[in-house]
Amino acid sequence: MPGHLPELPARAGIGAGDVDTVVLTHLHEDHNGWRVTADGAPVFPDADHLVQRRETDALGEEDTATTHVVRPLREAGLLRQIDGRRRIPYGRAGSLTLVPTPGHTPGHQSVLAESGTRDVVITGDVLVHAVQLADPAVAYHYEADPATAARSRRRLLEEAGERGALLATAHLRRAFVDAREGLPAPVGAGRRMRRGGDPSPDPRPARYRPAATR
């Protein structure tokens, strides 16, 4: 919801004070926006903001994510640093499970939402291109650790597929994708195309580089 997050919940009758939990998959600029206002006030003043401790520990003191997000939330008493996988009961029968998926960033996490019907996996940036559904070994140019990211991607897709879950994605053309659509190839099975269109094995993992920088 680029640029419109503060207004959109209100249209559904949800006030800022109604939100009690915010999960930060990671702290890149395109995923940490609308946590605080321009003057440093939390947008959701009654919400715990959950982030993996490894993610905050990897930041420098003057990183933008530190000065504009982490520090204001910490000073407001709203930052909750998590270590590893954590299940959070929610509602009468539902739950949110924070699933560490490092690689894109050191403390990246995804979210498994269970409600008693169909599970949803909020991927964050462990998945940034549809080709990674078929081959999790395809790396992304801005991954901090491509090998770790590939392992995280494979594990998450396998768990989501076993559950028959929907993937809620941030960067694919479709916001929701059936996890069973992809049939992951073995890790390391990156392939490049020979001239003429025949696939050629390549000892290096294939690497996706976006046309525009983040």
N, C-alpha and C positions, 0 to 999 in steps of 0.2 A: 504494500500500500504506500508507494513512494510519495512522500509529501503530505499525506492526508491522514496519517494514523490518529492524531488527536481528535479529528472530526468523525471518522467512520464508526467507532464504537458508540458514540452518542446517537447516531442514526438508528442503531439497534437497541437503544435504551440503556446502554451501559455507560455509567459515569466513571471518571478517573478513579474515584474512591471505591468503586465496586471491584476493581482489579486487585487481587491479593497476591498474585504470583506472576513474575515475569522471568522467563528463561532466556538467557543469552547463549546462543549456540557458540559464538566466539565474538571477538572484539574488533573485527574489521569494521571500517566506517560504514559500509553498506548494511551492516547487521546490528549496529549499536545505536542507531539514530532514534530520536524521540524517547530517550531515557531521561534526559534532563532538558530544561528549557535553556534559552540563550543566557539567562542570568543564573544558571546553575540549580534551579529548583527542580526536583523530581516531577516528571509528568504524571507518574502513578504514585502518589505520596504514601499510600498504605500498603504497597506491594513489596514483598521480598523479591530481590533480583538475584537469581541463581546463576552462578558461573563456576566453571571448574577452577580450582586453585592454581593448577598448572598454567592456565591461561593468563591469570593476573600476574603470576610470578615471572612470566616471560617478558613482561612489559618493562620498559625503562621509565624512570621517574618523570621524564618530560614527554613521553609518548602522548599523542593526542587522546588515545583511549584512556590513559591514566588521568590526564588533567580534565578531560571533558565528560568522562563517564564514571570511571572507577572511584576517583577521589570524591566527587560530589555525592555519589551513592553511599560511600563508606561514611562520610561525614554526617549524612542524614540517617545513618543506622539501618540502611536498606540493603546493603550488599551481603550476600550469603555465599561464601566460598565452599564449594563441594569437592570432596575427594572421591573420585571413582563413581561407580554406578550407584544410583540412589532412586528408590521408589517412593513416590509421594501419593498417598491416598487422596482421592479427590471426589467430592460429591458422595452420593450414596453407595455407588458400586464401582466408580471409575478410579483411575490412577494415572499419574504421569511418571515415567521412568526416565531419568537422565542417563544416557548411554554414552560413555566416553568414545569418541571417534577421532583420535588425534591424527595429525598429519597435515591437514590443511593449515592448521595452527597447532601449537603444542598442546593446548587444552581444549580443542574443539569438542563439542558434544552434540549429539542428536537427541531427539525426544520421542519416546514411545508413549502414545496416548491410548489408553484402554477405557472403554465405556460400557462393555458388556455386549456390544454389537460388533462392528468391524473396527479393528485396530488401525490407527494412523501413525505413521512414522514421519516425524518432521526432520528432514535430513540435514538442514543447514547447508554448508558448502562441502560436505563430504561427497556430494554429487552435484556436478555443475554442467554436465553435458549428457545428452541421451545416449551417446556411444558408450558411456561408462556403465550403463545398464547391461550391455552385452559383454563388455570387457572391462572389469574394474581396474585392470592394470594400466589403462590409459590415464596418464597423469595430466595434471592441470598446471599451467605455467606458474601460478602463484602459490603453489603448495610449498610449505616450509620443509616438509619431509615426504617426498613422493612415494617412497617405498612403504612408509608407515601409513600414509593415506590410502594406498591401494589395499593394504590388509584391513584397515578399518572399513573401507567401502565394501569389500567382499563379505566381511562378517555381518555388517548391517543388512546388506541385500539378502544374504542367506536367512537371517533371522526374520526379516520382513516377509520373504517369500514363504517360509514355513508357516507363518501366521496368516498368510493371505491378506496382508495389510495393504493399505493405500500409502503411497509415498507422497508427502506434501513437500514440494520442492520450491526452492527459491529462484532458480535460474533456468529451469527447463521451459519449453514453450507451453507446456501444460502444467497447471498448478498441482494437479493430482494425477498420479500414475499408478497403475496396478503393479505391485512389486513382482508379480509373476510374469510380467511381459518380458523381462530380461532373463537370459540364460547365461550367467557369468561363465566366462572362459577361465582357465587356470591362471593364477597370478603369474605375471611375467610373460603372458602370451600376447604381448604387444605386437602388432603387425603393421607393416607399411605396404604401400602399393607400388608394384613395379610398373614401369611404363607399359601401357597396354591393358592394365587393370587387374593383373594376377596378383594375389596377395603373396608377399614375400616375408618369411620369418626374419625378425630383426632382433639381435641380442639386447638392444636397448629398448626400454618400455616406450610405447608410443606416447606422445605428449601433445595435449591439446593446448594451444595458445590462442586466447581470444583476440579478436580484431582490435578491441579497445582495452585500455588499461583500466584497472579498478579504481 
